[in-house]
Amino acid sequence: MIRRGLILTGGTLHTLDREQAVVRALMAFNGVVEYAGDDLDLQAMGVQDQRSDWLRVLDLSGRAAIPGLVSVGRHLLHEARELGTLDLSHVTKPSELFDTLRTSIEGQNPGAWIVARGLAPELAASFPGVRDHLDRLAPKNPLLLHGAQAEAEAVEAERWAVANSLALRAVVDDPERGLREAGVVRREGVPSGRIEGRALERLRGVLPDPSERRREPLLENALRRCVARGITSVLDVGGCETFALLARLHKSGGLPLRVSSSILPDELDACRKAGVVAGFGDSFLRRGGMLLAFDSDASFELPASARVDHRPTRLELARQAANAGFPLWLFAPHADAVAEALDLLEAVAVPRPAHLLFGVRSLAERERVRLERSGVHVSFAAVPCHGDEPVPATLASRGGRVGLSAPPDDRPALGALAALLAHSRGQGGAFAEDYFELGEALRANVVEGARALGLDARLGTLGDGQKADLLILDRDPFLGGAMPRVVATFVAGEARYELPGWERRRA
C-alpha cells in the first residue's frame, strides 16, 4: 500500500500536548504523525518534489499550526437546512430588503414557505409594524426571516426572527397551544411579527424539509463551512436521520471531518433492536451517546409522547440507554440544568466515563465541586469567553475533563478565543481571575474536547503517533495582535480546506 505523506516545515507548530511543546517541523504518513520536532533535512531524506501523488511538502514561511478544533453539540442537518434559505447578511437598507424578498417570492406557489437568514437587528428595528409590512409583501406565502447576531453578541443571546401573519398562524392558532404562546412578541395584544424562544423552535419544527435530493448537497456545504473554520471533529445532535446522510457521504468519500453522531430518545428502541451500539463505525463516523436536554426550549428534548412529567421520563430513558451501553449526552445550558443533569447521573448509577454535559454556560460552585468528583466530561459553550461567567479553569487544573464548544457557523471558530486575546493584551472586558489563558483554552478545546467526543483518546495534539488533524493559521495565536485566520485545514493528513493562493502569500 502506498504511504501518503504530509511534511510541514518553516513554521511554529504548537503541539498542545501536556508538555505544551512548540516544534518547527512535522511529518505524517497515512494520517498519523510520525515526527514532530526540529526542522527536517529534506535533502538528506531524499525528498525532491514538493508535491506528488503520495507526498506533499509545505513551507509554512513563519505561519503557525495547531491541532484541529473540536465542536461539541452541533446540529449539522439544521445548519444544512439554513444554508438552503435566502441569505440576507449583505442587505443593509429596507428598500434593498423588500426588493430582495420580492424577487424571491415571485414565481412561488401560494402557500410555499419563504425562509431567509441573516436579517440585521438594526434593519428589523428600522420599520415599526414589521408584520404588516411582511403581510403586504407576501399575502399568500408564509414568510420567516431569521435574525443575525452581532459579532460581539454573547452566544447565549436569544435567537429571534420576524414573520408575517401566515407564518405566525403555525404557532398562535394551534388549539393545543392557545393564543398566548411564549415567544410571540405582542404589542397591544396583537402579534407584532417578532418571534423568539420556544415559539421560534416550534415554528422551525413545522417548516418543510428540503427534498431528499437537496439534503445531501446542503449537508456537504455545512460540513465544508465547518472545515473552513478549522473544525476537524464534531459531535452532532441530529440523530439517525443525519447519521444516514453522513454515512452516504462517507461511503462516497465526501465526509471531510470526523463526526460522532447522537441517537435521540425516540430512536433508542430501534437502535437496540438493530444491534447498534456506541462506537459503531470508524474513526471518521461513529455512533455516540443518547441525547437528553435539560432545557424546555430544546427541540430535541424528549419524545413528543413523553412531555408530561420530565424527570421520571428522563430517568427511565437514561437507565435504558446506559444499560444498553450508550453514554449519556446531556444538554445543560444553565446552572439549574447542570444540577438536574448531575442528579440524573447519580440516580442512573451506571458508570460510564464517556458521559458528557455540553452547552454549559454557567456553573454554580456546588456543581463545580460535583463535576470535579464525577469525572464526567463537560463542554462549555463559547459564551464564557465573552460574557460575565468565567470558564472554570479550576476544573481542568484539578483533572476535570473540560472542553470548549466552537461558536455557531455565523462567526469564525476561533472567534471564541478573541476575548481571551483581548484579555491577554489588557483590552477591556470584565474578565475574572480564573478565566482560561489563551493556551489553556486552545488546549482544552482540541485535547479534552476531542476526548469528550469519544472519537480517539489521542486525537487533539500533534505529538508522535497521533492523528494528523491540524489547521494552519496566518499568524501565531499566542503572540497577540489581530485574530488569526485559518488558511488551511487538514484531517488525517489530507487537505480538506485551503484558502485560494495562501501558499503564495507572505505570512
C-alpha positions as CSV (number, residue, x, y, z in Angstrom):
1,M,0.0,0.0,0.0
2,I,1.3,3.5,-0.9
3,R,2.1,5.6,2.2
4,R,0.7,9.0,1.7
5,G,2.6,11.7,3.5
6,L,2.5,15.4,4.7
7,I,5.5,17.4,5.7
8,L,5.4,20.8,7.3
9,T,8.5,22.9,7.9
10,G,9.5,26.5,8.5
11,G,6.7,27.4,10.9
12,T,5.7,27.4,14.5
13,L,3.7,24.2,15.4
14,H,2.0,24.2,18.8
15,T,1.5,20.5,19.7
16,L,-0.7,21.5,22.7
17,D,0.2,18.2,24.4
18,R,0.8,18.1,28.2
19,E,4.3,19.5,27.7
20,Q,2.9,22.3,25.5
21,A,5.8,21.7,23.2
22,V,6.5,24.0,20.2
23,V,8.2,22.4,17.3
24,R,9.4,23.6,13.9
25,A,8.6,20.6,11.7
26,L,6.1,17.8,11.4
27,M,5.9,14.6,9.3
28,A,2.8,12.5,8.9
29,F,2.0,9.3,6.9
30,N,-1.4,7.8,6.3
31,G,-3.0,10.3,8.6
32,V,-0.7,9.7,11.7
33,V,2.0,11.9,13.0
34,E,5.4,10.1,12.8
35,Y,7.7,13.0,13.7
36,A,7.2,16.4,15.5
37,G,10.4,18.2,16.3
38,D,13.2,20.3,14.9
39,D,13.4,21.2,11.2
40,L,13.8,18.3,8.8
41,D,16.6,18.0,6.4
42,L,14.6,17.2,3.3
43,Q,17.6,16.9,1.0
44,A,19.2,14.3,3.3
45,M,15.8,12.5,3.3
46,G,15.9,12.4,-0.5
47,V,12.8,14.5,-0.9
48,Q,12.9,16.1,-4.3
49,D,9.4,17.2,-5.2
50,Q,7.3,19.5,-3.0
51,R,4.1,17.9,-4.3
52,S,3.4,14.4,-5.7
53,D,0.7,11.8,-5.7
54,W,1.9,10.4,-2.4
55,L,3.7,13.3,-0.6
56,R,3.0,17.0,0.0
57,V,5.7,19.2,1.5
58,L,4.6,22.7,2.8
59,D,6.9,25.5,3.8
60,L,4.8,27.5,6.3
61,S,7.0,30.6,5.9
62,G,6.6,31.6,9.5
63,R,3.0,30.7,9.8
64,A,1.6,28.7,12.8
65,A,-0.2,25.4,13.0
66,I,-2.3,24.0,15.9
67,P,-4.4,20.8,16.2
68,G,-7.8,20.9,14.7
69,L,-10.7,22.4,16.6
70,V,-13.5,20.4,18.2
71,S,-17.1,21.5,18.1
72,V,-19.4,19.8,20.6
73,G,-23.2,19.9,20.1
74,R,-23.7,20.9,16.5
75,H,-26.9,20.2,14.6
76,L,-25.5,19.6,11.2
77,L,-28.7,19.0,9.4
78,H,-30.3,22.1,10.9
79,E,-27.3,24.1,9.7
80,A,-27.7,22.5,6.2
81,R,-31.3,23.5,6.1
82,E,-30.4,27.1,6.9
83,L,-27.9,27.1,4.0
84,G,-30.8,26.3,1.8
85,T,-32.6,29.6,2.8
86,L,-32.3,33.1,1.4
87,D,-29.2,34.9,2.7
88,L,-29.9,38.5,3.9
89,S,-26.5,39.1,5.5
90,H,-25.5,41.5,2.8
91,V,-28.7,43.6,3.0
92,T,-28.3,47.0,4.8
93,K,-31.4,49.1,3.7
94,P,-35.1,48.5,4.0
95,S,-35.7,49.1,0.3
96,E,-33.0,46.6,-0.6
97,L,-34.6,44.1,1.8
98,F,-38.0,44.4,0.2
99,D,-36.6,44.2,-3.3
100,T,-34.7,41.0,-2.4
101,L,-37.7,39.4,-0.8
102,R,-40.0,40.4,-3.6
103,T,-37.6,38.8,-6.1
104,S,-37.5,35.6,-4.1
105,I,-41.3,35.4,-3.7
106,E,-42.0,35.9,-7.4
107,G,-42.9,32.6,-9.1
108,Q,-43.5,30.8,-5.8
109,N,-46.8,28.8,-5.5
110,P,-49.3,30.1,-2.9
111,G,-48.6,28.6,0.5
112,A,-44.9,27.9,-0.2
113,W,-42.7,28.9,2.7
114,I,-40.2,31.7,2.1
115,V,-37.4,31.4,4.7
116,A,-34.4,33.7,5.0
117,R,-31.5,34.1,7.4
118,G,-29.1,36.9,8.5
119,L,-31.5,39.8,8.9
120,A,-29.6,42.6,10.7
121,P,-31.2,43.6,14.1
122,E,-31.0,47.3,13.2
123,L,-32.7,46.7,9.9
124,A,-35.6,44.9,11.6
125,A,-35.9,47.7,14.1
126,S,-35.9,50.4,11.4
127,F,-39.6,49.9,10.5
128,P,-42.3,49.5,13.1
129,G,-45.2,47.1,12.5
130,V,-43.0,44.6,10.7
131,R,-45.8,42.0,10.5
132,D,-48.0,44.4,8.4
133,H,-45.1,45.2,6.1
134,L,-44.4,41.5,5.5
135,D,-48.2,40.7,5.1
136,R,-48.3,43.2,2.2
137,L,-45.2,41.8,0.7
138,A,-46.3,38.1,0.9
139,P,-50.1,37.9,1.3
140,K,-50.2,34.3,0.0
141,N,-47.0,32.8,1.4
142,P,-45.7,32.2,5.0
143,L,-42.6,34.4,5.4
144,L,-40.0,33.8,8.1
145,L,-36.8,35.9,8.4
146,H,-34.2,34.7,10.9
147,G,-32.3,37.4,12.7
148,A,-28.5,37.7,12.7
149,Q,-26.4,38.1,15.9
150,A,-23.9,40.8,16.1
151,E,-20.2,39.7,16.1
152,A,-19.7,40.8,19.7
153,E,-23.1,39.5,21.0
154,A,-22.9,36.7,23.5
155,V,-23.6,33.3,22.1
156,E,-26.4,32.7,24.6
157,A,-28.3,35.7,23.3
158,E,-31.8,34.6,22.4
159,R,-32.4,33.6,18.8
160,W,-35.1,35.7,17.1
161,A,-36.9,36.1,13.8
162,V,-39.7,38.2,12.2
163,A,-42.7,36.6,10.4
164,N,-45.8,37.5,8.6
165,S,-49.3,36.5,9.7
166,L,-49.4,33.3,7.7
167,A,-46.2,32.1,9.3
168,L,-47.4,33.2,12.8
169,R,-50.6,31.1,12.5
170,A,-48.4,28.0,12.5
171,V,-47.8,28.8,16.2
172,V,-50.5,31.0,17.6
173,D,-53.6,29.4,16.0
174,D,-52.7,25.9,17.2
175,P,-55.6,24.9,19.5
176,E,-53.3,22.8,21.7
177,R,-51.1,25.7,22.5
178,G,-53.5,28.6,22.5
179,L,-53.1,32.2,21.7
180,R,-50.5,33.0,24.4
181,E,-47.6,31.1,23.0
182,A,-44.4,32.1,24.8
183,G,-42.1,33.8,22.4
184,V,-44.6,35.5,20.2
185,V,-43.9,39.2,20.9
186,R,-47.1,41.3,21.1
187,R,-47.9,45.0,21.0
188,E,-51.3,45.9,22.5
189,G,-52.3,42.3,22.5
190,V,-51.6,41.7,18.8
191,P,-48.6,39.7,17.5
192,S,-46.0,42.2,16.3
193,G,-44.2,39.8,13.9
194,R,-41.2,39.2,16.1
195,I,-40.9,35.6,17.4
196,E,-38.3,34.1,19.7
197,G,-37.6,31.4,22.3
198,R,-39.9,28.4,22.4
199,A,-42.2,29.7,19.7
200,L,-39.4,30.0,17.3
201,E,-38.2,26.5,18.0
202,R,-41.8,25.2,17.4
203,L,-42.1,27.2,14.2
204,R,-38.9,25.7,12.9
205,G,-40.5,22.3,13.6
206,V,-43.3,22.9,11.1
207,L,-41.0,24.2,8.3
208,P,-41.0,21.9,5.3
209,D,-37.8,19.9,5.0
210,P,-35.6,20.2,1.8
211,S,-36.3,17.4,-0.6
212,E,-34.2,14.2,-0.2
213,R,-32.3,15.3,-3.4
214,R,-31.3,18.6,-1.9
215,R,-30.4,17.5,1.7
216,E,-27.1,15.8,0.8
217,P,-25.5,18.7,-1.1
218,L,-26.7,21.1,1.6
219,L,-25.2,18.9,4.3
220,E,-21.9,18.8,2.3
221,N,-21.9,22.7,2.3
222,A,-22.5,22.8,6.1
223,L,-19.5,20.4,6.6
224,R,-17.3,22.4,4.3
225,R,-18.1,25.6,6.3
226,C,-17.1,23.8,9.5
227,V,-13.7,22.7,8.0
228,A,-13.1,26.2,6.6
229,R,-13.3,27.5,10.2
230,G,-10.7,25.0,11.4
231,I,-13.1,22.4,12.8
232,T,-12.0,18.9,12.3
233,S,-14.2,17.0,14.8
234,V,-17.9,17.4,15.6
235,L,-20.4,16.0,18.0
236,D,-23.7,16.0,16.1
237,V,-27.1,16.1,17.8
238,G,-29.2,15.3,14.8
239,G,-29.8,11.6,15.4
240,C,-30.4,8.8,12.9
241,E,-31.6,10.9,10.0
242,T,-28.4,12.9,10.0
243,F,-26.3,9.8,10.5
244,A,-27.8,8.1,7.4
245,L,-26.9,11.1,5.3
246,L,-23.4,11.3,6.7
247,A,-22.9,7.6,6.1
248,R,-23.8,8.0,2.4
249,L,-21.3,10.9,2.2
250,H,-18.6,8.9,4.0
251,K,-19.1,5.9,1.6
252,S,-18.7,8.2,-1.4
253,G,-15.6,9.9,0.1
254,G,-17.4,13.2,0.8
255,L,-17.1,13.4,4.6
256,P,-14.4,16.0,5.3
257,L,-14.2,15.7,9.1
258,R,-14.8,13.4,12.0
259,V,-18.3,13.1,13.4
260,S,-19.6,11.3,16.5
261,S,-23.4,11.1,16.0
262,S,-26.0,11.0,18.8
263,I,-29.2,9.0,19.0
264,L,-32.4,10.6,20.0
265,P,-34.7,9.3,22.7
266,D,-37.3,8.3,20.1
267,E,-34.6,6.2,18.4
268,L,-33.4,4.2,21.4
269,D,-35.6,1.1,20.9
270,A,-35.0,0.8,17.2
271,C,-31.2,1.1,17.8
272,R,-31.2,-1.6,20.4
273,K,-33.3,-3.9,18.2
274,A,-30.9,-3.3,15.3
275,G,-27.9,-4.1,17.5
276,V,-26.4,-0.6,17.2
277,V,-24.0,0.2,20.0
278,A,-22.0,3.3,21.0
279,G,-18.8,3.4,19.0
280,F,-20.3,1.6,15.9
281,G,-18.5,3.0,12.9
282,D,-14.9,4.0,12.3
283,S,-12.6,6.9,13.2
284,F,-14.4,9.3,10.8
285,L,-18.0,8.5,11.6
286,R,-19.4,6.6,14.6
287,R,-22.5,6.4,16.8
288,G,-22.1,8.2,20.1
289,G,-24.4,8.7,23.1
290,M,-28.1,9.2,23.7
291,L,-29.2,12.9,23.8
292,L,-31.3,14.4,26.6
293,A,-31.9,18.1,27.1
294,F,-32.5,19.9,30.3
295,D,-34.0,22.9,28.6
296,S,-37.6,23.3,27.8
297,D,-36.8,25.2,24.7
298,A,-34.8,22.4,23.1
299,S,-36.5,20.8,20.2
300,F,-34.7,17.5,20.8
301,E,-35.7,17.3,24.5
302,L,-37.9,14.2,24.8
303,P,-40.2,12.2,22.6
304,A,-43.4,14.1,22.0
305,S,-45.4,11.5,23.8
306,A,-43.4,11.9,27.0
307,R,-43.5,15.6,27.8
308,V,-45.9,15.5,30.7
309,D,-43.6,14.7,33.6
310,H,-40.0,15.3,32.7
311,R,-37.9,13.9,35.5
312,P,-39.2,10.3,35.7
313,T,-39.3,10.0,31.9
314,R,-35.7,11.3,31.6
315,L,-34.5,8.9,34.3
316,E,-36.2,5.9,32.7
317,L,-34.8,6.8,29.3
318,A,-31.3,7.4,30.8
319,R,-31.3,4.0,32.6
320,Q,-32.4,2.2,29.4
321,A,-29.6,3.9,27.4
322,A,-26.9,3.4,30.0
323,N,-27.8,-0.3,30.5
324,A,-27.7,-0.8,26.7
325,G,-24.1,0.7,26.8
326,F,-24.8,4.1,25.4
327,P,-23.2,7.1,27.2
328,L,-25.5,10.0,28.0
329,W,-25.0,13.3,26.2
330,L,-26.8,15.9,28.4
331,F,-27.6,19.4,27.1
332,A,-27.5,21.5,30.3
333,P,-27.1,25.2,29.4
334,H,-27.6,26.8,32.8
335,A,-26.7,26.2,36.5
336,D,-30.1,24.6,37.4
337,A,-29.9,22.3,34.4
338,V,-26.4,21.2,35.3
339,A,-27.6,20.4,38.8
340,E,-30.6,18.3,37.5
341,A,-28.3,16.5,35.0
342,L,-25.9,15.5,37.7
343,D,-28.8,14.3,39.9
344,L,-29.9,12.1,37.0
345,L,-26.4,10.7,36.5
346,E,-26.1,9.8,40.2
347,A,-29.6,8.2,40.1
348,V,-28.7,6.2,37.0
349,A,-25.7,4.7,38.8
350,V,-24.2,3.1,35.6
351,P,-20.6,4.2,35.5
352,R,-19.7,5.3,32.0
353,P,-16.6,7.6,31.7
354,A,-17.9,9.0,28.4
355,H,-21.0,10.7,29.9
356,L,-21.0,14.3,28.6
357,L,-22.5,17.6,29.7
358,F,-22.4,20.1,26.9
359,G,-23.6,23.6,26.1
360,V,-22.9,24.7,29.6
361,R,-23.0,28.5,30.0
362,S,-22.9,28.9,33.8
363,L,-21.9,26.8,36.7
364,A,-22.6,27.2,40.4
365,E,-19.8,26.5,42.9
366,R,-21.6,23.4,44.3
367,E,-21.9,21.9,40.8
368,R,-18.3,22.8,40.0
369,V,-17.3,20.6,43.0
370,R,-19.7,17.8,42.0
371,L,-18.2,17.8,38.5
372,E,-14.7,17.5,39.8
373,R,-15.7,14.4,41.8
374,S,-17.8,12.9,39.0
375,G,-15.3,12.5,36.2
376,V,-18.0,13.5,33.7
377,H,-16.8,15.3,30.6
378,V,-18.1,18.9,30.4
379,S,-18.1,21.1,27.3
380,F,-18.7,24.8,27.8
381,A,-20.5,26.9,25.2
382,A,-18.2,29.6,23.8
383,V,-20.1,32.3,25.7
384,P,-17.9,32.1,28.9
385,C,-15.2,33.6,26.8
386,H,-17.4,36.6,26.0
387,G,-19.7,37.1,29.0
388,D,-19.7,37.6,32.7
389,E,-19.4,33.9,33.7
390,P,-15.7,32.8,33.9
391,V,-14.7,29.5,32.4
392,P,-13.8,27.3,35.5
393,A,-10.2,26.7,34.8
394,T,-10.1,25.0,38.2
395,L,-11.9,22.0,36.7
396,A,-9.1,21.5,34.2
397,S,-6.3,22.2,36.7
398,R,-7.7,19.5,39.0
399,G,-8.0,16.9,36.3
400,G,-11.5,17.6,35.1
401,R,-12.4,16.7,31.5
402,V,-13.1,20.1,30.1
403,G,-13.7,21.3,26.5
404,L,-14.9,24.5,24.8
405,S,-17.6,24.3,22.1
406,A,-16.8,26.2,18.9
407,P,-19.3,29.1,18.3
408,P,-22.1,28.9,15.7
409,D,-21.4,29.0,12.0
410,D,-22.1,32.7,11.7
411,R,-18.8,33.6,13.1
412,P,-15.3,32.1,12.8
413,A,-14.5,29.1,15.1
414,L,-11.5,31.0,16.5
415,G,-13.8,33.8,17.5
416,A,-14.4,32.2,20.8
417,L,-10.8,33.0,21.7
418,A,-10.9,36.6,20.6
419,A,-11.9,37.8,24.1
420,L,-9.0,35.8,25.6
421,L,-6.6,37.5,23.3
422,A,-8.0,40.9,24.3
423,H,-7.7,39.9,27.9
424,S,-4.0,38.9,27.4
425,R,-3.4,42.4,26.0
426,G,-5.3,44.2,28.7
427,Q,-8.0,45.4,26.3
428,G,-11.1,45.9,28.4
429,G,-13.8,43.4,29.3
430,A,-14.9,42.1,32.7
431,F,-12.6,39.1,33.0
432,A,-12.3,37.1,36.2
433,E,-9.0,35.7,37.5
434,D,-9.9,32.1,36.7
435,Y,-10.5,32.7,33.0
436,F,-8.6,30.4,30.8
437,E,-5.4,31.8,29.3
438,L,-5.4,31.5,25.5
439,G,-3.1,28.5,25.6
440,E,-5.3,26.7,28.2
441,A,-8.4,27.5,26.1
442,L,-6.8,26.1,22.9
443,R,-5.6,23.0,24.7
444,A,-8.9,22.4,26.4
445,N,-10.8,22.8,23.1
446,V,-8.6,20.5,21.0
447,V,-7.5,17.9,23.5
448,E,-10.1,17.4,26.2
449,G,-12.9,18.3,23.8
450,A,-11.7,15.6,21.4
451,R,-11.7,13.1,24.2
452,A,-15.2,14.1,25.1
453,L,-16.3,13.2,21.6
454,G,-15.0,9.6,22.2
455,L,-13.5,9.7,18.7
456,D,-10.0,8.8,19.6
457,A,-8.2,9.1,23.0
458,R,-5.2,10.6,21.3
459,L,-6.9,12.9,18.9
460,G,-6.2,16.6,19.5
461,T,-2.5,17.0,19.8
462,L,0.3,16.9,17.3
463,G,2.7,14.5,19.0
464,D,4.2,11.3,17.6
465,G,1.6,8.6,16.9
466,Q,-1.4,11.0,17.0
467,K,-3.9,11.9,14.3
468,A,-2.7,14.4,11.7
469,D,-5.7,16.7,12.2
470,L,-4.5,20.3,12.2
471,L,-5.1,23.8,10.9
472,I,-2.6,26.3,9.6
473,L,-3.1,29.9,10.7
474,D,-1.8,33.1,9.0
475,R,-0.2,34.2,12.3
476,D,0.7,32.7,15.7
477,P,-2.3,33.0,18.0
478,F,-0.1,33.1,21.1
479,L,1.6,36.4,20.1
480,G,-1.4,38.7,20.2
481,G,-2.3,41.2,17.5
482,A,-5.1,40.6,15.1
483,M,-7.2,37.5,15.3
484,P,-5.5,34.7,13.3
485,R,-7.2,33.4,10.1
486,V,-7.5,29.8,9.1
487,V,-5.7,29.3,5.7
488,A,-5.8,25.5,5.5
489,T,-7.3,22.6,7.4
490,F,-6.0,19.0,7.3
491,V,-7.9,15.9,8.5
492,A,-6.0,12.6,8.6
493,G,-3.1,14.4,6.9
494,E,-5.2,15.4,3.8
495,A,-6.2,19.0,2.9
496,R,-9.9,19.4,3.4
497,Y,-9.9,23.2,3.1
498,E,-7.4,25.7,1.7
499,L,-7.7,29.5,1.2
500,P,-7.0,30.1,-2.5
501,G,-3.4,31.2,-3.1
502,W,-2.4,31.1,0.6
503,E,1.0,29.4,-0.1
504,R,2.0,32.3,-2.4
505,R,1.2,35.0,0.2
506,R,3.7,36.1,2.8
507,A,2.8,35.2,6.4
